[in-house]
Amino acid sequence: MKITEENFIAQMKLGNQEALEYVLEHYAWILKAVIKRHLARLPHLQEECMNDCLLAIWHNIDRFDPERNSFKNWVGAIAKYKAIDYVRKYLKESEMSNLEDQVIPVEDQSLQTVLAKEFQEELARMLKSLPEETRAIFRQLFWEEKDLQEIAQSTGLSKPVLYNRISRGKKKLKALRGGY
């Protein structure tokens, strides 16, 4: 029997392993995304967690209720709680072991730091191409997160004038950036 979106749940309930393969093909991305988010600092546990999630889906398919939730959300919830269990288990094991022997994976931030610095320099260069008054408006709007009413009061400009300056400034920045 061909497994489809319409029959894969019923086939899983009947024990058809092809239905689990269907889930793996069509829903594994959800599992991977959720697991990666929760176990980002524990990559060595991600594959094991994925396997546990698939096993939990297989063994608990009778608990899935399409009236209460979509299959995607149900699978995502299983992945979330399994990943949280893995984090708890890892933390419990690390408490029991000697902390000096623990190697906690830390993401290398050097590339992000370099890219952030380059981005800031590029942004500063682009903003210098704008008139000072427009730069002040951008600073208040985007960095200080003031609303247009506050900016209008502080600059003495009307909202339509502010909209025009912002629009022209954005167009100029977009042109400098090459249309991106």
PyMOL CGO cylinders between C-alpha atoms (Angstrom):
from pymol import cmd
from pymol.cgo import CYLINDER

trace = [
    CYLINDER, 0.00, 0.00, 0.00, 1.25, 3.46, -0.90, 0.3, 1, 1, 1, 1, 1, 1,
    CYLINDER, 1.25, 3.46, -0.90, 1.69, 5.71, 2.14, 0.3, 1, 1, 1, 1, 1, 1,
    CYLINDER, 1.69, 5.71, 2.14, 0.25, 9.20, 1.69, 0.3, 1, 1, 1, 1, 1, 1,
    CYLINDER, 0.25, 9.20, 1.69, -0.53, 12.25, 3.82, 0.3, 1, 1, 1, 1, 1, 1,
    CYLINDER, -0.53, 12.25, 3.82, -4.09, 10.97, 4.17, 0.3, 1, 1, 1, 1, 1, 1,
    CYLINDER, -4.09, 10.97, 4.17, -3.27, 7.46, 5.42, 0.3, 1, 1, 1, 1, 1, 1,
    CYLINDER, -3.27, 7.46, 5.42, 0.13, 7.53, 7.15, 0.3, 1, 1, 1, 1, 1, 1,
    CYLINDER, 0.13, 7.53, 7.15, -1.32, 7.97, 10.66, 0.3, 1, 1, 1, 1, 1, 1,
    CYLINDER, -1.32, 7.97, 10.66, -3.75, 5.08, 10.22, 0.3, 1, 1, 1, 1, 1, 1,
    CYLINDER, -3.75, 5.08, 10.22, -0.94, 2.95, 8.81, 0.3, 1, 1, 1, 1, 1, 1,
    CYLINDER, -0.94, 2.95, 8.81, 1.31, 3.79, 11.76, 0.3, 1, 1, 1, 1, 1, 1,
    CYLINDER, 1.31, 3.79, 11.76, -1.47, 2.72, 14.11, 0.3, 1, 1, 1, 1, 1, 1,
    CYLINDER, -1.47, 2.72, 14.11, -1.56, -0.58, 12.21, 0.3, 1, 1, 1, 1, 1, 1,
    CYLINDER, -1.56, -0.58, 12.21, 2.19, -0.99, 12.70, 0.3, 1, 1, 1, 1, 1, 1,
    CYLINDER, 2.19, -0.99, 12.70, 3.24, -0.33, 9.11, 0.3, 1, 1, 1, 1, 1, 1,
    CYLINDER, 3.24, -0.33, 9.11, 6.91, 0.68, 9.24, 0.3, 1, 1, 1, 1, 1, 1,
    CYLINDER, 6.91, 0.68, 9.24, 6.64, 2.36, 5.85, 0.3, 1, 1, 1, 1, 1, 1,
    CYLINDER, 6.64, 2.36, 5.85, 4.45, 4.96, 7.55, 0.3, 1, 1, 1, 1, 1, 1,
    CYLINDER, 4.45, 4.96, 7.55, 7.29, 5.74, 9.95, 0.3, 1, 1, 1, 1, 1, 1,
    CYLINDER, 7.29, 5.74, 9.95, 9.58, 6.14, 6.95, 0.3, 1, 1, 1, 1, 1, 1,
    CYLINDER, 9.58, 6.14, 6.95, 7.01, 8.57, 5.53, 0.3, 1, 1, 1, 1, 1, 1,
    CYLINDER, 7.01, 8.57, 5.53, 7.14, 10.56, 8.77, 0.3, 1, 1, 1, 1, 1, 1,
    CYLINDER, 7.14, 10.56, 8.77, 10.92, 10.58, 8.57, 0.3, 1, 1, 1, 1, 1, 1,
    CYLINDER, 10.92, 10.58, 8.57, 10.84, 11.87, 4.98, 0.3, 1, 1, 1, 1, 1, 1,
    CYLINDER, 10.84, 11.87, 4.98, 8.18, 14.54, 5.50, 0.3, 1, 1, 1, 1, 1, 1,
    CYLINDER, 8.18, 14.54, 5.50, 8.46, 15.61, 9.13, 0.3, 1, 1, 1, 1, 1, 1,
    CYLINDER, 8.46, 15.61, 9.13, 12.10, 15.04, 10.12, 0.3, 1, 1, 1, 1, 1, 1,
    CYLINDER, 12.10, 15.04, 10.12, 12.87, 18.68, 9.42, 0.3, 1, 1, 1, 1, 1, 1,
    CYLINDER, 12.87, 18.68, 9.42, 10.60, 19.70, 12.28, 0.3, 1, 1, 1, 1, 1, 1,
    CYLINDER, 10.60, 19.70, 12.28, 12.27, 17.26, 14.64, 0.3, 1, 1, 1, 1, 1, 1,
    CYLINDER, 12.27, 17.26, 14.64, 15.74, 18.39, 13.59, 0.3, 1, 1, 1, 1, 1, 1,
    CYLINDER, 15.74, 18.39, 13.59, 14.92, 22.08, 13.96, 0.3, 1, 1, 1, 1, 1, 1,
    CYLINDER, 14.92, 22.08, 13.96, 13.45, 21.71, 17.42, 0.3, 1, 1, 1, 1, 1, 1,
    CYLINDER, 13.45, 21.71, 17.42, 16.19, 19.37, 18.62, 0.3, 1, 1, 1, 1, 1, 1,
    CYLINDER, 16.19, 19.37, 18.62, 18.92, 21.61, 17.26, 0.3, 1, 1, 1, 1, 1, 1,
    CYLINDER, 18.92, 21.61, 17.26, 17.42, 24.64, 18.98, 0.3, 1, 1, 1, 1, 1, 1,
    CYLINDER, 17.42, 24.64, 18.98, 17.26, 22.94, 22.38, 0.3, 1, 1, 1, 1, 1, 1,
    CYLINDER, 17.26, 22.94, 22.38, 20.47, 20.92, 22.10, 0.3, 1, 1, 1, 1, 1, 1,
    CYLINDER, 20.47, 20.92, 22.10, 22.59, 23.47, 20.23, 0.3, 1, 1, 1, 1, 1, 1,
    CYLINDER, 22.59, 23.47, 20.23, 25.33, 23.29, 22.85, 0.3, 1, 1, 1, 1, 1, 1,
    CYLINDER, 25.33, 23.29, 22.85, 25.11, 19.51, 23.07, 0.3, 1, 1, 1, 1, 1, 1,
    CYLINDER, 25.11, 19.51, 23.07, 25.47, 18.39, 19.44, 0.3, 1, 1, 1, 1, 1, 1,
    CYLINDER, 25.47, 18.39, 19.44, 26.68, 14.94, 20.47, 0.3, 1, 1, 1, 1, 1, 1,
    CYLINDER, 26.68, 14.94, 20.47, 23.20, 14.21, 21.88, 0.3, 1, 1, 1, 1, 1, 1,
    CYLINDER, 23.20, 14.21, 21.88, 21.15, 15.37, 18.88, 0.3, 1, 1, 1, 1, 1, 1,
    CYLINDER, 21.15, 15.37, 18.88, 21.14, 12.12, 16.90, 0.3, 1, 1, 1, 1, 1, 1,
    CYLINDER, 21.14, 12.12, 16.90, 20.22, 10.04, 19.94, 0.3, 1, 1, 1, 1, 1, 1,
    CYLINDER, 20.22, 10.04, 19.94, 17.42, 12.47, 20.76, 0.3, 1, 1, 1, 1, 1, 1,
    CYLINDER, 17.42, 12.47, 20.76, 16.15, 12.25, 17.17, 0.3, 1, 1, 1, 1, 1, 1,
    CYLINDER, 16.15, 12.25, 17.17, 15.99, 8.47, 17.45, 0.3, 1, 1, 1, 1, 1, 1,
    CYLINDER, 15.99, 8.47, 17.45, 14.13, 8.72, 20.75, 0.3, 1, 1, 1, 1, 1, 1,
    CYLINDER, 14.13, 8.72, 20.75, 11.64, 11.13, 19.17, 0.3, 1, 1, 1, 1, 1, 1,
    CYLINDER, 11.64, 11.13, 19.17, 10.93, 8.74, 16.30, 0.3, 1, 1, 1, 1, 1, 1,
    CYLINDER, 10.93, 8.74, 16.30, 10.49, 5.90, 18.78, 0.3, 1, 1, 1, 1, 1, 1,
    CYLINDER, 10.49, 5.90, 18.78, 8.13, 8.04, 20.87, 0.3, 1, 1, 1, 1, 1, 1,
    CYLINDER, 8.13, 8.04, 20.87, 6.08, 8.91, 17.79, 0.3, 1, 1, 1, 1, 1, 1,
    CYLINDER, 6.08, 8.91, 17.79, 5.88, 5.23, 16.84, 0.3, 1, 1, 1, 1, 1, 1,
    CYLINDER, 5.88, 5.23, 16.84, 4.88, 4.05, 20.32, 0.3, 1, 1, 1, 1, 1, 1,
    CYLINDER, 4.88, 4.05, 20.32, 2.48, 6.90, 21.06, 0.3, 1, 1, 1, 1, 1, 1,
    CYLINDER, 2.48, 6.90, 21.06, 0.73, 7.37, 17.73, 0.3, 1, 1, 1, 1, 1, 1,
    CYLINDER, 0.73, 7.37, 17.73, -2.51, 6.22, 19.38, 0.3, 1, 1, 1, 1, 1, 1,
    CYLINDER, -2.51, 6.22, 19.38, -2.37, 9.34, 21.55, 0.3, 1, 1, 1, 1, 1, 1,
    CYLINDER, -2.37, 9.34, 21.55, -2.34, 11.66, 18.55, 0.3, 1, 1, 1, 1, 1, 1,
    CYLINDER, -2.34, 11.66, 18.55, -5.66, 13.47, 18.27, 0.3, 1, 1, 1, 1, 1, 1,
    CYLINDER, -5.66, 13.47, 18.27, -6.15, 15.46, 15.04, 0.3, 1, 1, 1, 1, 1, 1,
    CYLINDER, -6.15, 15.46, 15.04, -9.02, 17.31, 16.70, 0.3, 1, 1, 1, 1, 1, 1,
    CYLINDER, -9.02, 17.31, 16.70, -6.68, 18.82, 19.29, 0.3, 1, 1, 1, 1, 1, 1,
    CYLINDER, -6.68, 18.82, 19.29, -3.58, 19.51, 17.22, 0.3, 1, 1, 1, 1, 1, 1,
    CYLINDER, -3.58, 19.51, 17.22, -1.95, 19.14, 13.82, 0.3, 1, 1, 1, 1, 1, 1,
    CYLINDER, -1.95, 19.14, 13.82, 0.54, 16.34, 13.35, 0.3, 1, 1, 1, 1, 1, 1,
    CYLINDER, 0.54, 16.34, 13.35, 3.34, 18.89, 12.82, 0.3, 1, 1, 1, 1, 1, 1,
    CYLINDER, 3.34, 18.89, 12.82, 2.63, 20.53, 16.16, 0.3, 1, 1, 1, 1, 1, 1,
    CYLINDER, 2.63, 20.53, 16.16, 2.35, 17.17, 17.91, 0.3, 1, 1, 1, 1, 1, 1,
    CYLINDER, 2.35, 17.17, 17.91, 5.69, 16.03, 16.48, 0.3, 1, 1, 1, 1, 1, 1,
    CYLINDER, 5.69, 16.03, 16.48, 7.25, 19.37, 17.42, 0.3, 1, 1, 1, 1, 1, 1,
    CYLINDER, 7.25, 19.37, 17.42, 6.01, 19.03, 20.98, 0.3, 1, 1, 1, 1, 1, 1,
    CYLINDER, 6.01, 19.03, 20.98, 7.44, 15.53, 21.27, 0.3, 1, 1, 1, 1, 1, 1,
    CYLINDER, 7.44, 15.53, 21.27, 10.81, 16.80, 19.99, 0.3, 1, 1, 1, 1, 1, 1,
    CYLINDER, 10.81, 16.80, 19.99, 10.75, 19.74, 22.39, 0.3, 1, 1, 1, 1, 1, 1,
    CYLINDER, 10.75, 19.74, 22.39, 10.05, 17.66, 25.47, 0.3, 1, 1, 1, 1, 1, 1,
    CYLINDER, 10.05, 17.66, 25.47, 12.52, 14.93, 24.50, 0.3, 1, 1, 1, 1, 1, 1,
    CYLINDER, 12.52, 14.93, 24.50, 15.23, 17.55, 23.94, 0.3, 1, 1, 1, 1, 1, 1,
    CYLINDER, 15.23, 17.55, 23.94, 14.44, 19.16, 27.30, 0.3, 1, 1, 1, 1, 1, 1,
    CYLINDER, 14.44, 19.16, 27.30, 14.71, 15.71, 28.90, 0.3, 1, 1, 1, 1, 1, 1,
    CYLINDER, 14.71, 15.71, 28.90, 18.15, 15.30, 27.31, 0.3, 1, 1, 1, 1, 1, 1,
    CYLINDER, 18.15, 15.30, 27.31, 19.27, 18.67, 28.68, 0.3, 1, 1, 1, 1, 1, 1,
    CYLINDER, 19.27, 18.67, 28.68, 18.04, 17.71, 32.15, 0.3, 1, 1, 1, 1, 1, 1,
    CYLINDER, 18.04, 17.71, 32.15, 19.77, 14.35, 31.94, 0.3, 1, 1, 1, 1, 1, 1,
    CYLINDER, 19.77, 14.35, 31.94, 23.00, 16.03, 30.80, 0.3, 1, 1, 1, 1, 1, 1,
    CYLINDER, 23.00, 16.03, 30.80, 22.85, 18.56, 33.62, 0.3, 1, 1, 1, 1, 1, 1,
    CYLINDER, 22.85, 18.56, 33.62, 22.12, 15.87, 36.20, 0.3, 1, 1, 1, 1, 1, 1,
    CYLINDER, 22.12, 15.87, 36.20, 25.06, 13.78, 34.96, 0.3, 1, 1, 1, 1, 1, 1,
    CYLINDER, 25.06, 13.78, 34.96, 27.35, 16.80, 35.01, 0.3, 1, 1, 1, 1, 1, 1,
    CYLINDER, 27.35, 16.80, 35.01, 26.40, 17.58, 38.59, 0.3, 1, 1, 1, 1, 1, 1,
    CYLINDER, 26.40, 17.58, 38.59, 27.35, 14.07, 39.58, 0.3, 1, 1, 1, 1, 1, 1,
    CYLINDER, 27.35, 14.07, 39.58, 30.68, 14.08, 37.79, 0.3, 1, 1, 1, 1, 1, 1,
    CYLINDER, 30.68, 14.08, 37.79, 33.70, 16.16, 38.58, 0.3, 1, 1, 1, 1, 1, 1,
    CYLINDER, 33.70, 16.16, 38.58, 33.22, 19.65, 37.14, 0.3, 1, 1, 1, 1, 1, 1,
    CYLINDER, 33.22, 19.65, 37.14, 36.91, 19.95, 36.31, 0.3, 1, 1, 1, 1, 1, 1,
    CYLINDER, 36.91, 19.95, 36.31, 36.59, 17.01, 33.92, 0.3, 1, 1, 1, 1, 1, 1,
    CYLINDER, 36.59, 17.01, 33.92, 33.63, 18.53, 32.08, 0.3, 1, 1, 1, 1, 1, 1,
    CYLINDER, 33.63, 18.53, 32.08, 34.08, 19.90, 28.59, 0.3, 1, 1, 1, 1, 1, 1,
    CYLINDER, 34.08, 19.90, 28.59, 31.27, 22.23, 27.79, 0.3, 1, 1, 1, 1, 1, 1,
    CYLINDER, 31.27, 22.23, 27.79, 31.09, 23.00, 24.09, 0.3, 1, 1, 1, 1, 1, 1,
    CYLINDER, 31.09, 23.00, 24.09, 31.22, 26.72, 23.42, 0.3, 1, 1, 1, 1, 1, 1,
    CYLINDER, 31.22, 26.72, 23.42, 30.41, 28.21, 20.07, 0.3, 1, 1, 1, 1, 1, 1,
    CYLINDER, 30.41, 28.21, 20.07, 33.30, 30.10, 18.47, 0.3, 1, 1, 1, 1, 1, 1,
    CYLINDER, 33.30, 30.10, 18.47, 32.22, 33.73, 18.39, 0.3, 1, 1, 1, 1, 1, 1,
    CYLINDER, 32.22, 33.73, 18.39, 35.22, 35.09, 16.45, 0.3, 1, 1, 1, 1, 1, 1,
    CYLINDER, 35.22, 35.09, 16.45, 33.52, 34.90, 13.04, 0.3, 1, 1, 1, 1, 1, 1,
    CYLINDER, 33.52, 34.90, 13.04, 30.36, 36.54, 14.37, 0.3, 1, 1, 1, 1, 1, 1,
    CYLINDER, 30.36, 36.54, 14.37, 32.46, 39.28, 15.97, 0.3, 1, 1, 1, 1, 1, 1,
    CYLINDER, 32.46, 39.28, 15.97, 34.34, 39.99, 12.73, 0.3, 1, 1, 1, 1, 1, 1,
    CYLINDER, 34.34, 39.99, 12.73, 31.12, 39.96, 10.68, 0.3, 1, 1, 1, 1, 1, 1,
    CYLINDER, 31.12, 39.96, 10.68, 29.36, 42.24, 13.18, 0.3, 1, 1, 1, 1, 1, 1,
    CYLINDER, 29.36, 42.24, 13.18, 32.26, 44.70, 13.05, 0.3, 1, 1, 1, 1, 1, 1,
    CYLINDER, 32.26, 44.70, 13.05, 32.27, 44.67, 9.24, 0.3, 1, 1, 1, 1, 1, 1,
    CYLINDER, 32.27, 44.67, 9.24, 28.51, 45.18, 9.22, 0.3, 1, 1, 1, 1, 1, 1,
    CYLINDER, 28.51, 45.18, 9.22, 28.77, 48.14, 11.61, 0.3, 1, 1, 1, 1, 1, 1,
    CYLINDER, 28.77, 48.14, 11.61, 31.51, 49.74, 9.52, 0.3, 1, 1, 1, 1, 1, 1,
    CYLINDER, 31.51, 49.74, 9.52, 29.50, 49.26, 6.32, 0.3, 1, 1, 1, 1, 1, 1,
    CYLINDER, 29.50, 49.26, 6.32, 26.39, 50.67, 8.00, 0.3, 1, 1, 1, 1, 1, 1,
    CYLINDER, 26.39, 50.67, 8.00, 28.30, 53.70, 9.31, 0.3, 1, 1, 1, 1, 1, 1,
    CYLINDER, 28.30, 53.70, 9.31, 29.75, 54.33, 5.83, 0.3, 1, 1, 1, 1, 1, 1,
    CYLINDER, 29.75, 54.33, 5.83, 26.30, 54.11, 4.26, 0.3, 1, 1, 1, 1, 1, 1,
    CYLINDER, 26.30, 54.11, 4.26, 24.70, 56.37, 6.87, 0.3, 1, 1, 1, 1, 1, 1,
    CYLINDER, 24.70, 56.37, 6.87, 27.37, 59.02, 6.25, 0.3, 1, 1, 1, 1, 1, 1,
    CYLINDER, 27.37, 59.02, 6.25, 25.97, 59.36, 2.73, 0.3, 1, 1, 1, 1, 1, 1,
    CYLINDER, 25.97, 59.36, 2.73, 22.71, 60.67, 4.22, 0.3, 1, 1, 1, 1, 1, 1,
    CYLINDER, 22.71, 60.67, 4.22, 22.19, 64.29, 5.26, 0.3, 1, 1, 1, 1, 1, 1,
    CYLINDER, 22.19, 64.29, 5.26, 22.78, 64.91, 8.96, 0.3, 1, 1, 1, 1, 1, 1,
    CYLINDER, 22.78, 64.91, 8.96, 19.12, 65.65, 9.65, 0.3, 1, 1, 1, 1, 1, 1,
    CYLINDER, 19.12, 65.65, 9.65, 18.06, 62.33, 8.06, 0.3, 1, 1, 1, 1, 1, 1,
    CYLINDER, 18.06, 62.33, 8.06, 20.77, 60.48, 10.03, 0.3, 1, 1, 1, 1, 1, 1,
    CYLINDER, 20.77, 60.48, 10.03, 19.35, 62.00, 13.24, 0.3, 1, 1, 1, 1, 1, 1,
    CYLINDER, 19.35, 62.00, 13.24, 15.87, 60.78, 12.28, 0.3, 1, 1, 1, 1, 1, 1,
    CYLINDER, 15.87, 60.78, 12.28, 17.19, 57.28, 11.54, 0.3, 1, 1, 1, 1, 1, 1,
    CYLINDER, 17.19, 57.28, 11.54, 19.12, 57.24, 14.82, 0.3, 1, 1, 1, 1, 1, 1,
    CYLINDER, 19.12, 57.24, 14.82, 16.01, 58.16, 16.82, 0.3, 1, 1, 1, 1, 1, 1,
    CYLINDER, 16.01, 58.16, 16.82, 13.74, 55.80, 14.91, 0.3, 1, 1, 1, 1, 1, 1,
    CYLINDER, 13.74, 55.80, 14.91, 15.93, 52.70, 14.64, 0.3, 1, 1, 1, 1, 1, 1,
    CYLINDER, 15.93, 52.70, 14.64, 18.42, 52.91, 17.52, 0.3, 1, 1, 1, 1, 1, 1,
    CYLINDER, 18.42, 52.91, 17.52, 16.54, 54.80, 20.18, 0.3, 1, 1, 1, 1, 1, 1,
    CYLINDER, 16.54, 54.80, 20.18, 13.28, 53.19, 19.02, 0.3, 1, 1, 1, 1, 1, 1,
    CYLINDER, 13.28, 53.19, 19.02, 11.25, 56.35, 19.37, 0.3, 1, 1, 1, 1, 1, 1,
    CYLINDER, 11.25, 56.35, 19.37, 7.90, 56.54, 17.62, 0.3, 1, 1, 1, 1, 1, 1,
    CYLINDER, 7.90, 56.54, 17.62, 7.20, 59.09, 14.91, 0.3, 1, 1, 1, 1, 1, 1,
    CYLINDER, 7.20, 59.09, 14.91, 5.22, 61.34, 17.23, 0.3, 1, 1, 1, 1, 1, 1,
    CYLINDER, 5.22, 61.34, 17.23, 8.23, 61.71, 19.54, 0.3, 1, 1, 1, 1, 1, 1,
    CYLINDER, 8.23, 61.71, 19.54, 10.56, 62.34, 16.62, 0.3, 1, 1, 1, 1, 1, 1,
    CYLINDER, 10.56, 62.34, 16.62, 8.16, 64.92, 15.18, 0.3, 1, 1, 1, 1, 1, 1,
    CYLINDER, 8.16, 64.92, 15.18, 8.13, 66.75, 18.51, 0.3, 1, 1, 1, 1, 1, 1,
    CYLINDER, 8.13, 66.75, 18.51, 11.91, 66.67, 18.94, 0.3, 1, 1, 1, 1, 1, 1,
    CYLINDER, 11.91, 66.67, 18.94, 12.71, 67.73, 15.36, 0.3, 1, 1, 1, 1, 1, 1,
    CYLINDER, 12.71, 67.73, 15.36, 9.79, 70.08, 14.77, 0.3, 1, 1, 1, 1, 1, 1,
    CYLINDER, 9.79, 70.08, 14.77, 8.95, 68.25, 11.53, 0.3, 1, 1, 1, 1, 1, 1,
    CYLINDER, 8.95, 68.25, 11.53, 5.50, 66.95, 10.64, 0.3, 1, 1, 1, 1, 1, 1,
    CYLINDER, 5.50, 66.95, 10.64, 4.83, 63.22, 10.27, 0.3, 1, 1, 1, 1, 1, 1,
    CYLINDER, 4.83, 63.22, 10.27, 4.41, 63.43, 6.47, 0.3, 1, 1, 1, 1, 1, 1,
    CYLINDER, 4.41, 63.43, 6.47, 7.80, 65.15, 6.19, 0.3, 1, 1, 1, 1, 1, 1,
    CYLINDER, 7.80, 65.15, 6.19, 9.34, 62.46, 8.42, 0.3, 1, 1, 1, 1, 1, 1,
    CYLINDER, 9.34, 62.46, 8.42, 7.80, 59.71, 6.26, 0.3, 1, 1, 1, 1, 1, 1,
    CYLINDER, 7.80, 59.71, 6.26, 9.29, 61.36, 3.16, 0.3, 1, 1, 1, 1, 1, 1,
    CYLINDER, 9.29, 61.36, 3.16, 12.75, 61.70, 4.71, 0.3, 1, 1, 1, 1, 1, 1,
    CYLINDER, 12.75, 61.70, 4.71, 12.70, 58.12, 5.92, 0.3, 1, 1, 1, 1, 1, 1,
    CYLINDER, 12.70, 58.12, 5.92, 11.50, 56.86, 2.56, 0.3, 1, 1, 1, 1, 1, 1,
    CYLINDER, 11.50, 56.86, 2.56, 14.15, 58.83, 0.63, 0.3, 1, 1, 1, 1, 1, 1,
    CYLINDER, 14.15, 58.83, 0.63, 16.83, 57.73, 3.08, 0.3, 1, 1, 1, 1, 1, 1,
    CYLINDER, 16.83, 57.73, 3.08, 15.86, 54.08, 2.74, 0.3, 1, 1, 1, 1, 1, 1,
    CYLINDER, 15.86, 54.08, 2.74, 15.89, 54.35, -1.07, 0.3, 1, 1, 1, 1, 1, 1,
    CYLINDER, 15.89, 54.35, -1.07, 19.34, 55.91, -0.99, 0.3, 1, 1, 1, 1, 1, 1,
    CYLINDER, 19.34, 55.91, -0.99, 20.66, 53.22, 1.37, 0.3, 1, 1, 1, 1, 1, 1,
    CYLINDER, 20.66, 53.22, 1.37, 19.10, 50.52, -0.78, 0.3, 1, 1, 1, 1, 1, 1,
    CYLINDER, 19.10, 50.52, -0.78, 20.77, 51.95, -3.88, 0.3, 1, 1, 1, 1, 1, 1,
    CYLINDER, 20.77, 51.95, -3.88, 24.13, 52.07, -2.08, 0.3, 1, 1, 1, 1, 1, 1,
    CYLINDER, 24.13, 52.07, -2.08, 23.68, 48.47, -0.96, 0.3, 1, 1, 1, 1, 1, 1,
    CYLINDER, 23.68, 48.47, -0.96, 23.01, 47.32, -4.49, 0.3, 1, 1, 1, 1, 1, 1,
    CYLINDER, 23.01, 47.32, -4.49, 19.27, 46.77, -4.19, 0.3, 1, 1, 1, 1, 1, 1,
    CYLINDER, 19.27, 46.77, -4.19, 19.36, 44.25, -1.33, 0.3, 1, 1, 1, 1, 1, 1,
]
cmd.load_cgo(trace, "trace")
